């Protein structure tokens, strides 16, 4: 089906911003929605399945209405991801961070923020690029700024992602820093480098490997366990029982990217099974529809999920079949 639309009043500046440099924004929408877009001056037509073509035209209209200035490529991608704030200009939630544009980009992200606000323990489970860790750190920074907690504690298991890193040089901090770098990046983005350094100096922010959490009780703290799919069941239980009075915990992970030995059960998978009916604990499940990175990331996630489902349906085992000599 072809959907046609004429943008009025005719404004060459807005049309240029709508299309982007070398029609970059149009190509992004075409790739994201799998449609064809053609235009001549202010007359546009979108070729594709009816619902998708209408959606593409709605996005074009939303961009045109905001095209009094150049449109950033990430704004187009957020519109493709279904961010209502990007299309309507809704006010961001009242989170006190350095990022004035911080807000939920999808309904599931909004539910995730609500769960964090209303539960002492929240699990965020889903693929890469859905904002699980970043939003959790934003809520932690907000709680620290409001003095709702006295400190932020960020931790993740030091598990190698498939490759052998060997013995890293340096002292203890330098050895674990590579594993914790994504958490540092989020803090710097949300607070600024100088403010983060001052918070470290007064012990208002602590970043540590999961192994160092044993024996501690974390009172009046906002605690985040990242990459939780790489915890063992024992580590997960140990972490959850560190939570003290006035504390809030968020556990994030992607159960499709477990780097543990194949014989070892992920603590995140086990926790979802064991704790799903425990009052006071919330589980938020993200999908490829919640990915807010490049549009290709969502399609990559879907492709791997489809491949995994096909393997399960076919009953294919990844274990080596014994040779006759082994029997």
C-alpha positions in Angstrom: 0.0 0.0 0.0 1.1 3.5 -0.8 0.3 6.3 1.7 0.6 9.9 0.4 0.9 13.1 2.2 1.7 16.8 1.4 3.4 18.8 4.1 1.9 22.3 4.5 2.6 25.0 4.8 5.5 24.6 2.4 8.8 25.3 4.2 12.0 24.4 2.5 14.0 24.7 5.8 11.7 22.3 7.6 11.7 19.9 4.6 15.6 19.9 4.6 15.7 19.1 8.3 13.0 16.5 7.9 15.0 14.6 5.3 18.4 15.1 6.9 21.8 15.4 5.2 21.6 13.3 2.0 18.2 12.1 3.1 19.8 10.4 6.1 16.6 10.5 8.2 14.5 9.0 5.4 16.9 6.2 4.9 16.8 5.5 8.7 13.0 5.3 8.7 13.1 3.0 5.6 15.6 0.7 7.3 13.8 0.7 10.6 10.3 0.0 9.3 11.1 -1.8 6.1 9.3 0.6 3.9 10.1 2.8 0.8 9.9 6.6 1.0 9.9 8.8 -2.1 9.3 12.6 -2.2 9.2 15.5 -4.5 9.4 18.8 -2.8 6.7 18.8 -0.1 4.9 15.7 -1.5 5.8 12.4 0.2 4.7 8.8 -0.4 5.5 5.7 1.7 5.2 2.3 0.2 4.7 -0.7 2.5 2.2 -2.7 4.5 -0.7 -0.4 5.5 -0.1 -0.3 9.3 3.7 0.2 8.8 3.3 2.8 6.1 0.9 4.8 8.2 3.3 4.6 11.1 6.1 5.9 8.9 4.0 8.8 7.8 3.1 9.6 11.4 6.9 9.8 12.2 7.5 12.0 9.2 4.8 14.3 10.4 6.2 14.4 13.9 9.6 15.2 12.6 8.3 18.0 10.3 6.5 19.6 13.2 9.8 19.9 15.1 12.0 20.6 12.1 12.4 24.4 12.7 15.9 23.3 13.7 18.1 20.3 12.6 16.9 17.0 13.8 19.5 14.7 15.5 19.8 11.1 14.1 19.2 9.7 17.6 15.9 11.5 17.8 14.7 9.7 14.6 15.8 6.4 16.1 13.9 7.1 19.3 10.8 7.8 17.4 11.2 4.5 15.6 11.6 2.8 19.0 8.2 4.1 20.0 9.3 6.9 22.3 6.2 9.0 22.9 8.2 11.8 24.4 10.3 12.1 21.3 7.1 12.5 19.2 5.1 14.7 21.5 7.7 16.6 23.5 6.3 15.3 26.8 8.2 16.5 29.9 10.8 14.1 31.3 10.2 12.5 34.7 11.5 14.3 37.8 14.8 12.5 38.1 17.6 14.7 39.5 20.5 14.0 37.2 22.7 16.0 34.9 20.7 14.7 31.9 17.7 17.0 31.5 16.4 14.8 28.7 16.3 11.7 30.7 13.0 9.8 30.5 11.5 6.5 29.7 11.6 5.7 26.0 9.2 2.8 26.0 6.2 1.7 28.1 8.3 -1.1 29.6 11.0 1.4 30.6 8.3 3.4 32.2 7.1 0.4 34.1 10.7 -0.4 35.1 11.1 3.1 36.6 7.8 2.7 38.5 8.9 -0.7 39.8 12.2 0.8 41.1 10.3 3.6 42.8 7.8 1.3 44.5 9.8 -1.8 45.4 12.8 -2.5 47.5 14.2 -5.1 45.1 13.6 -4.9 41.3 14.9 -7.2 38.6 15.4 -5.8 35.0 15.9 -8.7 32.6 16.3 -8.3 28.8 18.6 -7.8 25.9 21.4 -5.3 25.4 20.4 -1.7 24.6 17.2 -1.6 26.5 18.5 0.8 29.2 18.4 -1.6 32.1 21.6 -0.5 33.7 21.5 3.2 32.7 18.1 3.8 34.1 19.0 1.9 37.3 22.1 4.1 37.8 19.9 7.2 37.0 17.5 6.2 39.8 20.4 5.7 42.1 21.9 9.1 41.3 18.4 10.6 41.9 18.1 8.9 45.3 21.5 10.2 46.3 20.8 13.7 45.2 17.5 13.7 47.2 19.3 12.2 50.2 17.0 9.3 50.1 20.1 7.1 50.5 23.5 7.8 51.9 25.5 6.1 49.2 25.4 4.2 45.9 27.0 0.7 45.7 27.5 -0.7 42.2 28.7 -4.2 41.6 29.0 -6.9 39.0 30.6 -10.3 38.7 34.1 -10.4 37.2 33.4 -13.0 34.5 35.2 -13.0 31.2 32.9 -12.8 28.2 34.1 -15.8 26.3 37.8 -14.7 25.9 40.7 -15.2 28.2 42.0 -11.9 29.6 44.9 -13.4 31.5 46.4 -11.7 34.6 45.7 -8.0 34.4 48.5 -5.7 35.6 48.2 -3.1 38.4 46.7 -2.9 41.8 43.3 -4.3 42.9 41.3 -1.2 41.6 43.1 -1.4 38.2 42.4 -5.1 37.9 38.7 -4.8 38.4 38.1 -1.5 36.5 37.7 -3.1 33.1 34.8 -5.1 34.4 33.1 -2.1 35.9 33.8 0.4 33.1 30.1 0.6 31.9 29.0 1.6 35.4 31.7 4.4 35.5 30.5 5.6 32.1 26.9 5.9 33.2 27.9 7.8 36.4 30.0 10.3 34.4 27.2 10.9 32.0 24.6 11.4 34.7 26.7 13.3 37.3 29.7 14.7 35.5 33.3 13.7 36.1 34.2 16.1 38.8 31.1 15.4 40.9 31.6 11.6 40.6 35.2 12.0 41.8 34.2 14.0 44.8 31.5 11.4 45.6 34.1 8.7 45.5 36.4 10.7 47.8 33.6 11.0 50.5 32.6 7.3 50.0 29.1 8.3 48.7 29.7 6.0 45.6 31.4 2.6 45.8 32.1 0.3 43.0 33.3 -3.2 43.8 33.4 -6.8 42.4 30.6 -9.0 43.6 33.1 -11.3 45.4 33.8 -8.5 47.9 30.2 -8.3 49.1 30.2 -11.3 51.3 29.7 -10.6 55.0 28.5 -7.0 54.5 25.2 -5.4 55.4 24.2 -2.5 53.2 22.0 0.0 55.1 20.6 3.2 53.6 22.2 2.4 50.2 21.0 2.1 46.6 22.7 -1.1 45.4 22.9 -2.2 41.7 24.0 -5.6 40.6 24.8 -5.5 36.9 25.4 -8.4 34.5 23.6 -10.6 37.0 23.2 -13.4 34.5 26.9 -14.3 35.3 26.3 -14.9 39.0 26.0 -18.3 40.4 22.9 -19.2 42.5 25.1 -19.0 45.6 26.3 -15.5 44.6 22.8 -14.3 43.9 21.5 -15.5 47.2 24.6 -13.9 48.9 23.9 -10.6 47.2 20.2 -10.4 48.0 20.8 -11.1 51.6 23.2 -8.1 51.9 20.2 -5.7 51.7 19.8 -3.8 55.0 17.4 -1.2 56.4 16.6 1.8 54.1 18.2 0.1 51.2 17.0 -0.4 47.6 18.4 -2.9 45.2 18.2 -3.3 41.4 19.4 -6.4 39.6 20.0 -6.3 35.8 21.0 -8.9 33.3 20.5 -10.6 30.0 19.7 -14.3 30.3 20.7 -14.8 26.6 24.3 -13.8 27.3 25.4 -16.1 30.1 29.2 -16.5 30.2 29.2 -19.1 32.9 30.3 -22.7 32.2 27.5 -24.6 30.5 27.1 -26.9 33.5 26.5 -24.0 35.9 23.0 -22.5 36.4 22.7 -18.7 36.2 21.8 -17.1 39.5 19.5 -14.7 37.6 17.5 -17.4 35.9 17.2 -19.2 39.2 16.2 -16.1 41.1 13.4 -15.4 38.6 12.0 -18.9 39.2 12.4 -18.9 43.0 11.4 -15.3 43.8 8.6 -14.5 41.3 5.9 -14.8 43.9 7.8 -13.0 46.8 6.0 -9.9 47.8 8.1 -6.7 47.6 10.1 -7.9 44.6 9.3 -6.7 41.1 10.4 -8.3 37.8 10.5 -6.2 34.6 11.0 -8.1 31.3 12.4 -6.1 28.3 12.3 -7.2 24.7 13.8 -6.1 21.4 10.9 -3.6 21.2 12.6 -1.7 24.1 16.0 -1.4 22.4 16.9 2.3 22.2 20.2 1.9 20.4 20.7 1.7 16.6 17.7 0.1 14.9 19.9 -2.8 13.8 20.4 -3.9 17.4 16.7 -4.8 17.8 16.8 -6.9 14.6 20.0 -8.6 15.7 18.3 -9.5 19.0 15.3 -10.9 17.2 17.5 -12.9 14.8 19.4 -14.6 17.6 16.1 -15.2 19.6 14.6 -16.8 16.5 17.7 -19.0 16.0 17.5 -20.1 19.6 13.9 -21.0 19.3 14.5 -23.0 16.1 17.2 -25.0 17.8 14.9 -25.8 20.8 12.0 -26.8 18.5 14.3 -29.1 16.5 15.5 -30.7 19.7 19.1 -30.2 18.7 21.6 -31.0 21.5 24.9 -29.1 21.7 26.5 -32.0 23.6 29.0 -34.2 21.7 27.5 -37.5 20.8 29.6 -40.5 22.0 31.5 -42.4 19.4 31.1 -46.2 19.2 34.4 -46.6 20.9 33.1 -44.6 23.9 30.2 -46.9 24.5 
